[in-house]
Amino acid sequence: MASLHALFGGTFDPIHYGHLKTVQALAQEVSLHQVTLLPNNVPPHRPQPEASAAQRVAMVRLAIADRPLFNLDTRELERQTPSYTVETLEQLRAERGTHQPLAFIIGQDSLLSLHKWHRWQQLMDLCHLLVCQRPGYARAMPTPALQEWLEQHQTADASALHQQPAGLIWLADTPLVPVSATDIRRRRHQGLSCEDLLPPAVIDYINHQGLYTK
Ligand code: ATP
């Protein structure tokens, strides 16, 4: 059986310790050996990231340079069309075959709004979901039907994630890291320090590029 391959999508505008530290703890919790970061292509009708795609990728590269758990896949940025997670996962599933266990990592905020994602119910046919806690977000789903959906898929058996190819939800017991990219951008706009919120190499890059100041 191939080992569980985990993917972590995000805008990463910029990547920060809320991403890195929670996923490192998750990797310990469920024995992940490799996590692939998938920076999003933000569709034109949505608010655009402040950093360009090239700058977001550069920041991810700097953040993971000394973190061997992570690698980078830029396929969503190379497409001209909006990046729908379900389509990326279909592509990865086709590449990896039907037996490979695949997992998609999200924060609790993303779980609570997952039912708004394109073809969200098909996600469970393609992958497991590994959900990291995030401070300030409810544990219960917004409707009884969604709560029932969650309970149908939820597992407390980490080894099942490595044995089944898809279909399970793991609610992780990862530490709460109170950092968001929105807060980092706001602090920069206000001229406040972002030390301890993201890796020093990423802060240096942000300073050099003059990001999040206008
Ligand atoms: P923004 O503030 O711009 O919305 P963000 O900080 O939420 O950005 P994203 O790149 O949009 O970062 O997030 C990618 C994924 O990481 C999402 O699934 C999100 O839930 C998760 N995530 C982000 N920050 C945290 C955090 N502090 N703890 C746990 N999960 C997080």
py3Dmol code that shows the C-alpha trace and the ligand (Angstrom):
import py3Dmol

protein = """\
ATOM      1  CA  MET A   1       0.000   0.000   0.000  1.00  0.00           C
ATOM      2  CA  ALA A   2       1.383   3.414  -1.018  1.00  0.00           C
ATOM      3  CA  SER A   3       1.739   5.862   1.881  1.00  0.00           C
ATOM      4  CA  LEU A   4      -0.913   8.504   2.522  1.00  0.00           C
ATOM      5  CA  HIS A   5      -0.243  11.590   0.417  1.00  0.00           C
ATOM      6  CA  ALA A   6      -1.605  14.848   1.834  1.00  0.00           C
ATOM      7  CA  LEU A   7      -2.311  18.074  -0.038  1.00  0.00           C
ATOM      8  CA  PHE A   8      -2.838  21.511   1.425  1.00  0.00           C
ATOM      9  CA  GLY A   9      -4.433  24.221  -0.718  1.00  0.00           C
ATOM     10  CA  GLY A  10      -4.462  27.916   0.123  1.00  0.00           C
ATOM     11  CA  THR A  11      -4.016  31.417  -1.164  1.00  0.00           C
ATOM     12  CA  PHE A  12      -0.873  31.774   0.960  1.00  0.00           C
ATOM     13  CA  ASP A  13      -1.016  35.612   0.779  1.00  0.00           C
ATOM     14  CA  PRO A  14       1.279  35.166   2.707  1.00  0.00           C
ATOM     15  CA  ILE A  15       2.045  31.663   4.060  1.00  0.00           C
ATOM     16  CA  HIS A  16       2.313  31.830   7.885  1.00  0.00           C
ATOM     17  CA  TYR A  17       2.723  29.786  11.082  1.00  0.00           C
ATOM     18  CA  GLY A  18      -1.030  29.086  11.200  1.00  0.00           C
ATOM     19  CA  HIS A  19      -0.393  26.963   8.099  1.00  0.00           C
ATOM     20  CA  LEU A  20       3.050  25.596   8.933  1.00  0.00           C
ATOM     21  CA  LYS A  21       2.807  24.805  12.655  1.00  0.00           C
ATOM     22  CA  THR A  22      -0.665  23.284  12.545  1.00  0.00           C
ATOM     23  CA  VAL A  23       0.186  21.054   9.599  1.00  0.00           C
ATOM     24  CA  GLN A  24       3.470  19.992  11.202  1.00  0.00           C
ATOM     25  CA  ALA A  25       1.491  18.950  14.309  1.00  0.00           C
ATOM     26  CA  LEU A  26      -1.079  17.180  12.131  1.00  0.00           C
ATOM     27  CA  ALA A  27       1.717  15.293  10.374  1.00  0.00           C
ATOM     28  CA  GLN A  28       2.894  13.959  13.755  1.00  0.00           C
ATOM     29  CA  GLU A  29      -0.650  13.095  14.791  1.00  0.00           C
ATOM     30  CA  VAL A  30      -1.555  10.992  11.744  1.00  0.00           C
ATOM     31  CA  SER A  31       1.950  10.041  10.464  1.00  0.00           C
ATOM     32  CA  LEU A  32       2.220  12.088   7.290  1.00  0.00           C
ATOM     33  CA  HIS A  33       5.614  11.958   5.580  1.00  0.00           C
ATOM     34  CA  GLN A  34       4.960  14.477   2.856  1.00  0.00           C
ATOM     35  CA  VAL A  35       2.543  17.394   2.484  1.00  0.00           C
ATOM     36  CA  THR A  36       2.174  19.095  -0.884  1.00  0.00           C
ATOM     37  CA  LEU A  37       1.268  22.781  -0.817  1.00  0.00           C
ATOM     38  CA  LEU A  38      -1.040  23.850  -3.640  1.00  0.00           C
ATOM     39  CA  PRO A  39      -1.240  27.650  -4.007  1.00  0.00           C
ATOM     40  CA  ASN A  40      -4.629  28.724  -5.476  1.00  0.00           C
ATOM     41  CA  ASN A  41      -5.275  30.570  -8.647  1.00  0.00           C
ATOM     42  CA  VAL A  42      -7.880  33.078  -7.446  1.00  0.00           C
ATOM     43  CA  PRO A  43     -10.657  33.478 -10.053  1.00  0.00           C
ATOM     44  CA  PRO A  44     -11.052  36.993 -11.520  1.00  0.00           C
ATOM     45  CA  HIS A  45     -14.487  37.641  -9.932  1.00  0.00           C
ATOM     46  CA  ARG A  46     -13.125  37.058  -6.386  1.00  0.00           C
ATOM     47  CA  PRO A  47     -11.076  39.583  -4.374  1.00  0.00           C
ATOM     48  CA  GLN A  48      -7.530  39.236  -5.682  1.00  0.00           C
ATOM     49  CA  PRO A  49      -4.535  38.421  -3.466  1.00  0.00           C
ATOM     50  CA  GLU A  50      -2.327  41.427  -2.760  1.00  0.00           C
ATOM     51  CA  ALA A  51       0.807  39.487  -3.704  1.00  0.00           C
ATOM     52  CA  SER A  52       1.207  38.188  -7.273  1.00  0.00           C
ATOM     53  CA  ALA A  53       1.179  34.450  -7.966  1.00  0.00           C
ATOM     54  CA  ALA A  54       4.974  34.568  -8.414  1.00  0.00           C
ATOM     55  CA  GLN A  55       5.405  36.331  -5.054  1.00  0.00           C
ATOM     56  CA  ARG A  56       3.098  33.857  -3.278  1.00  0.00           C
ATOM     57  CA  VAL A  57       5.103  30.960  -4.703  1.00  0.00           C
ATOM     58  CA  ALA A  58       8.394  32.627  -3.740  1.00  0.00           C
ATOM     59  CA  MET A  59       7.150  32.997  -0.143  1.00  0.00           C
ATOM     60  CA  VAL A  60       6.067  29.346  -0.021  1.00  0.00           C
ATOM     61  CA  ARG A  61       9.481  28.260  -1.327  1.00  0.00           C
ATOM     62  CA  LEU A  62      11.270  30.320   1.347  1.00  0.00           C
ATOM     63  CA  ALA A  63       8.990  28.983   4.096  1.00  0.00           C
ATOM     64  CA  ILE A  64       9.548  25.333   3.209  1.00  0.00           C
ATOM     65  CA  ALA A  65      13.257  25.496   2.352  1.00  0.00           C
ATOM     66  CA  ASP A  66      14.197  24.112   5.789  1.00  0.00           C
ATOM     67  CA  ARG A  67      11.006  22.075   6.345  1.00  0.00           C
ATOM     68  CA  PRO A  68      11.423  18.756   4.522  1.00  0.00           C
ATOM     69  CA  LEU A  69       7.837  17.695   5.333  1.00  0.00           C
ATOM     70  CA  PHE A  70       6.591  20.073   2.633  1.00  0.00           C
ATOM     71  CA  ASN A  71       6.858  20.266  -1.115  1.00  0.00           C
ATOM     72  CA  LEU A  72       5.175  22.523  -3.651  1.00  0.00           C
ATOM     73  CA  ASP A  73       2.864  21.900  -6.598  1.00  0.00           C
ATOM     74  CA  THR A  74       2.099  24.961  -8.745  1.00  0.00           C
ATOM     75  CA  ARG A  75      -0.372  23.280 -11.125  1.00  0.00           C
ATOM     76  CA  GLU A  76      -3.327  25.474 -10.073  1.00  0.00           C
ATOM     77  CA  LEU A  77      -1.360  28.631 -10.887  1.00  0.00           C
ATOM     78  CA  GLU A  78      -0.448  27.310 -14.317  1.00  0.00           C
ATOM     79  CA  ARG A  79      -4.128  26.962 -15.309  1.00  0.00           C
ATOM     80  CA  GLN A  80      -6.006  29.957 -16.699  1.00  0.00           C
ATOM     81  CA  THR A  81      -9.330  28.659 -15.332  1.00  0.00           C
ATOM     82  CA  PRO A  82     -10.460  29.018 -11.674  1.00  0.00           C
ATOM     83  CA  SER A  83      -8.888  26.456  -9.377  1.00  0.00           C
ATOM     84  CA  TYR A  84     -11.603  24.175  -8.097  1.00  0.00           C
ATOM     85  CA  THR A  85     -10.230  21.770  -5.526  1.00  0.00           C
ATOM     86  CA  VAL A  86     -12.434  18.950  -6.816  1.00  0.00           C
ATOM     87  CA  GLU A  87     -10.889  19.252 -10.293  1.00  0.00           C
ATOM     88  CA  THR A  88      -7.336  19.285  -8.968  1.00  0.00           C
ATOM     89  CA  LEU A  89      -8.117  16.210  -6.888  1.00  0.00           C
ATOM     90  CA  GLU A  90      -9.616  14.441  -9.924  1.00  0.00           C
ATOM     91  CA  GLN A  91      -6.383  15.133 -11.771  1.00  0.00           C
ATOM     92  CA  LEU A  92      -4.256  13.858  -8.875  1.00  0.00           C
ATOM     93  CA  ARG A  93      -6.450  10.792  -8.496  1.00  0.00           C
ATOM     94  CA  ALA A  94      -6.035  10.013 -12.213  1.00  0.00           C
ATOM     95  CA  GLU A  95      -2.248  10.366 -11.849  1.00  0.00           C
ATOM     96  CA  ARG A  96      -1.982   8.331  -8.648  1.00  0.00           C
ATOM     97  CA  GLY A  97      -4.525   5.591  -9.363  1.00  0.00           C
ATOM     98  CA  THR A  98      -7.608   4.451  -7.455  1.00  0.00           C
ATOM     99  CA  HIS A  99      -5.804   2.747  -4.540  1.00  0.00           C
ATOM    100  CA  GLN A 100      -3.493   5.545  -3.386  1.00  0.00           C
ATOM    101  CA  PRO A 101      -4.714   7.087  -0.101  1.00  0.00           C
ATOM    102  CA  LEU A 102      -5.061  10.849  -0.661  1.00  0.00           C
ATOM    103  CA  ALA A 103      -5.968  13.504   1.902  1.00  0.00           C
ATOM    104  CA  PHE A 104      -6.815  17.179   1.601  1.00  0.00           C
ATOM    105  CA  ILE A 105      -5.966  19.361   4.610  1.00  0.00           C
ATOM    106  CA  ILE A 106      -8.228  22.270   5.606  1.00  0.00           C
ATOM    107  CA  GLY A 107      -8.757  24.498   8.626  1.00  0.00           C
ATOM    108  CA  GLN A 108     -11.972  24.396  10.668  1.00  0.00           C
ATOM    109  CA  ASP A 109     -13.203  27.603   8.950  1.00  0.00           C
ATOM    110  CA  SER A 110     -13.016  25.857   5.573  1.00  0.00           C
ATOM    111  CA  LEU A 111     -14.902  22.811   6.914  1.00  0.00           C
ATOM    112  CA  LEU A 112     -17.753  25.051   8.075  1.00  0.00           C
ATOM    113  CA  SER A 113     -18.166  26.502   4.566  1.00  0.00           C
ATOM    114  CA  LEU A 114     -17.251  23.385   2.573  1.00  0.00           C
ATOM    115  CA  HIS A 115     -20.848  23.029   1.328  1.00  0.00           C
ATOM    116  CA  LYS A 116     -20.287  26.205  -0.725  1.00  0.00           C
ATOM    117  CA  TRP A 117     -17.389  24.651  -2.661  1.00  0.00           C
ATOM    118  CA  HIS A 118     -17.884  23.536  -6.273  1.00  0.00           C
ATOM    119  CA  ARG A 119     -19.174  19.881  -6.330  1.00  0.00           C
ATOM    120  CA  TRP A 120     -18.269  19.573  -2.650  1.00  0.00           C
ATOM    121  CA  GLN A 121     -19.961  16.220  -2.085  1.00  0.00           C
ATOM    122  CA  GLN A 122     -17.693  14.556  -4.634  1.00  0.00           C
ATOM    123  CA  LEU A 123     -14.619  15.504  -2.606  1.00  0.00           C
ATOM    124  CA  MET A 124     -15.177  12.513  -0.328  1.00  0.00           C
ATOM    125  CA  ASP A 125     -15.013  10.119  -3.320  1.00  0.00           C
ATOM    126  CA  LEU A 126     -11.579  11.500  -4.136  1.00  0.00           C
ATOM    127  CA  CYS A 127      -9.837  12.059  -0.799  1.00  0.00           C
ATOM    128  CA  HIS A 128      -9.984  12.104   2.984  1.00  0.00           C
ATOM    129  CA  LEU A 129     -10.319  15.437   4.741  1.00  0.00           C
ATOM    130  CA  LEU A 130      -7.932  16.280   7.562  1.00  0.00           C
ATOM    131  CA  VAL A 131      -9.279  19.238   9.520  1.00  0.00           C
ATOM    132  CA  CYS A 132      -7.028  21.418  11.695  1.00  0.00           C
ATOM    133  CA  GLN A 133      -8.571  23.367  14.535  1.00  0.00           C
ATOM    134  CA  ARG A 134      -8.561  27.124  14.159  1.00  0.00           C
ATOM    135  CA  PRO A 135      -9.261  29.586  16.979  1.00  0.00           C
ATOM    136  CA  GLY A 136     -12.613  31.346  16.851  1.00  0.00           C
ATOM    137  CA  TYR A 137     -14.531  28.811  14.739  1.00  0.00           C
ATOM    138  CA  ALA A 138     -17.421  26.612  15.921  1.00  0.00           C
ATOM    139  CA  ARG A 139     -16.895  22.866  16.207  1.00  0.00           C
ATOM    140  CA  ALA A 140     -20.462  22.057  15.128  1.00  0.00           C
ATOM    141  CA  MET A 141     -21.527  22.264  11.488  1.00  0.00           C
ATOM    142  CA  PRO A 142     -23.969  25.049  10.528  1.00  0.00           C
ATOM    143  CA  THR A 143     -26.979  22.748   9.866  1.00  0.00           C
ATOM    144  CA  PRO A 144     -28.149  19.358  11.222  1.00  0.00           C
ATOM    145  CA  ALA A 145     -27.846  17.830   7.715  1.00  0.00           C
ATOM    146  CA  LEU A 146     -24.205  18.934   7.437  1.00  0.00           C
ATOM    147  CA  GLN A 147     -23.504  17.694  10.972  1.00  0.00           C
ATOM    148  CA  GLU A 148     -24.941  14.310   9.985  1.00  0.00           C
ATOM    149  CA  TRP A 149     -22.804  14.284   6.824  1.00  0.00           C
ATOM    150  CA  LEU A 150     -19.742  14.990   8.986  1.00  0.00           C
ATOM    151  CA  GLU A 151     -20.553  12.216  11.466  1.00  0.00           C
ATOM    152  CA  GLN A 152     -21.079   9.717   8.635  1.00  0.00           C
ATOM    153  CA  HIS A 153     -17.547  10.297   7.393  1.00  0.00           C
ATOM    154  CA  GLN A 154     -15.738  10.988  10.660  1.00  0.00           C
ATOM    155  CA  THR A 155     -13.166   8.514  11.941  1.00  0.00           C
ATOM    156  CA  ALA A 156     -11.105   8.342  15.119  1.00  0.00           C
ATOM    157  CA  ASP A 157      -8.871   5.619  13.672  1.00  0.00           C
ATOM    158  CA  ALA A 158      -5.797   7.219  12.111  1.00  0.00           C
ATOM    159  CA  SER A 159      -4.662   3.926  10.577  1.00  0.00           C
ATOM    160  CA  ALA A 160      -7.845   3.828   8.464  1.00  0.00           C
ATOM    161  CA  LEU A 161      -6.597   6.978   6.706  1.00  0.00           C
ATOM    162  CA  HIS A 162      -3.618   4.974   5.483  1.00  0.00           C
ATOM    163  CA  GLN A 163      -5.641   1.934   4.486  1.00  0.00           C
ATOM    164  CA  GLN A 164      -8.601   3.434   2.612  1.00  0.00           C
ATOM    165  CA  PRO A 165      -8.020   5.608  -0.455  1.00  0.00           C
ATOM    166  CA  ALA A 166     -10.687   8.256   0.384  1.00  0.00           C
ATOM    167  CA  GLY A 167     -13.947   9.038   2.174  1.00  0.00           C
ATOM    168  CA  LEU A 168     -12.950   9.727   5.815  1.00  0.00           C
ATOM    169  CA  ILE A 169     -12.822  12.919   7.879  1.00  0.00           C
ATOM    170  CA  TRP A 170     -10.265  13.346  10.646  1.00  0.00           C
ATOM    171  CA  LEU A 171     -10.881  16.163  13.132  1.00  0.00           C
ATOM    172  CA  ALA A 172      -7.372  16.843  14.344  1.00  0.00           C
ATOM    173  CA  ASP A 173      -6.315  17.747  17.825  1.00  0.00           C
ATOM    174  CA  THR A 174      -3.743  20.258  16.584  1.00  0.00           C
ATOM    175  CA  PRO A 175      -2.729  23.306  18.630  1.00  0.00           C
ATOM    176  CA  LEU A 176      -4.684  26.510  18.102  1.00  0.00           C
ATOM    177  CA  VAL A 177      -2.454  28.979  16.251  1.00  0.00           C
ATOM    178  CA  PRO A 178      -4.093  32.424  16.235  1.00  0.00           C
ATOM    179  CA  VAL A 179      -2.616  33.703  12.965  1.00  0.00           C
ATOM    180  CA  SER A 180      -4.354  34.651   9.712  1.00  0.00           C
ATOM    181  CA  ALA A 181      -3.065  36.136   6.461  1.00  0.00           C
ATOM    182  CA  THR A 182      -5.718  38.876   6.767  1.00  0.00           C
ATOM    183  CA  ASP A 183      -4.303  39.885  10.146  1.00  0.00           C
ATOM    184  CA  ILE A 184      -0.720  39.868   8.804  1.00  0.00           C
ATOM    185  CA  ARG A 185      -1.709  42.114   5.876  1.00  0.00           C
ATOM    186  CA  ARG A 186      -3.574  44.448   8.242  1.00  0.00           C
ATOM    187  CA  ARG A 187      -0.606  44.647  10.618  1.00  0.00           C
ATOM    188  CA  ARG A 188       1.690  45.511   7.695  1.00  0.00           C
ATOM    189  CA  HIS A 189      -0.708  48.214   6.493  1.00  0.00           C
ATOM    190  CA  GLN A 190      -0.665  49.658  10.013  1.00  0.00           C
ATOM    191  CA  GLY A 191       3.130  49.462  10.199  1.00  0.00           C
ATOM    192  CA  LEU A 192       3.062  46.853  12.998  1.00  0.00           C
ATOM    193  CA  SER A 193       5.593  44.036  13.428  1.00  0.00           C
ATOM    194  CA  CYS A 194       4.722  40.542  12.186  1.00  0.00           C
ATOM    195  CA  GLU A 195       7.576  38.808  13.988  1.00  0.00           C
ATOM    196  CA  ASP A 196       6.559  35.378  15.337  1.00  0.00           C
ATOM    197  CA  LEU A 197       3.623  35.153  12.898  1.00  0.00           C
ATOM    198  CA  LEU A 198       5.584  33.807   9.921  1.00  0.00           C
ATOM    199  CA  PRO A 199       9.137  32.608   9.140  1.00  0.00           C
ATOM    200  CA  PRO A 200      11.895  35.279   9.194  1.00  0.00           C
ATOM    201  CA  ALA A 201      12.905  34.508   5.575  1.00  0.00           C
ATOM    202  CA  VAL A 202       9.331  35.288   4.458  1.00  0.00           C
ATOM    203  CA  ILE A 203       9.305  38.524   6.482  1.00  0.00           C
ATOM    204  CA  ASP A 204      12.587  39.563   4.806  1.00  0.00           C
ATOM    205  CA  TYR A 205      11.081  38.841   1.384  1.00  0.00           C
ATOM    206  CA  ILE A 206       7.937  40.856   2.212  1.00  0.00           C
ATOM    207  CA  ASN A 207      10.108  43.781   3.330  1.00  0.00           C
ATOM    208  CA  HIS A 208      12.306  43.608   0.224  1.00  0.00           C
ATOM    209  CA  GLN A 209       9.317  43.470  -2.130  1.00  0.00           C
ATOM    210  CA  GLY A 210       7.446  46.180  -0.230  1.00  0.00           C
ATOM    211  CA  LEU A 211       4.437  43.865   0.046  1.00  0.00           C
ATOM    212  CA  TYR A 212       1.257  44.724   1.951  1.00  0.00           C
ATOM    213  CA  THR A 213       2.164  48.376   2.409  1.00  0.00           C
ATOM    214  CA  LYS A 214      -0.152  50.132  -0.097  1.00  0.00           C
TER     215      LYS A 214
END
"""
ligand_1 = """\
31
ATP
P -6.979 34.904 4.692
O -6.882 35.506 6.068
O -6.382 35.752 3.588
O -8.357 34.389 4.360
P -5.814 32.435 5.698
O -4.902 32.875 6.788
O -7.142 31.848 6.070
O -6.023 33.639 4.661
P -5.429 30.654 3.435
O -4.226 30.620 2.569
O -6.663 31.177 2.855
O -5.000 31.451 4.781
O -5.703 29.245 4.122
C -5.431 27.996 3.544
C -5.940 26.921 4.473
O -5.274 27.031 5.743
C -7.441 26.996 4.776
O -7.984 25.686 4.759
C -7.482 27.571 6.177
O -8.609 27.094 6.882
C -6.195 27.034 6.788
N -5.662 27.908 7.834
C -5.218 29.182 7.693
N -4.795 29.679 8.863
C -4.978 28.714 9.800
C -4.750 28.635 11.221
N -4.271 29.674 11.918
N -5.045 27.471 11.851
C -5.558 26.415 11.138
N -5.807 26.437 9.802
C -5.523 27.565 9.124
"""
view = py3Dmol.view(width=600, height=400)
view.addModel(protein, "pdb")
view.setStyle({"model": 0}, {"cartoon": {"style": "trace"}})
view.addModel(ligand_1, "xyz")
view.setStyle({"model": 1}, {"stick": {}})
view.zoomTo()
view.show()
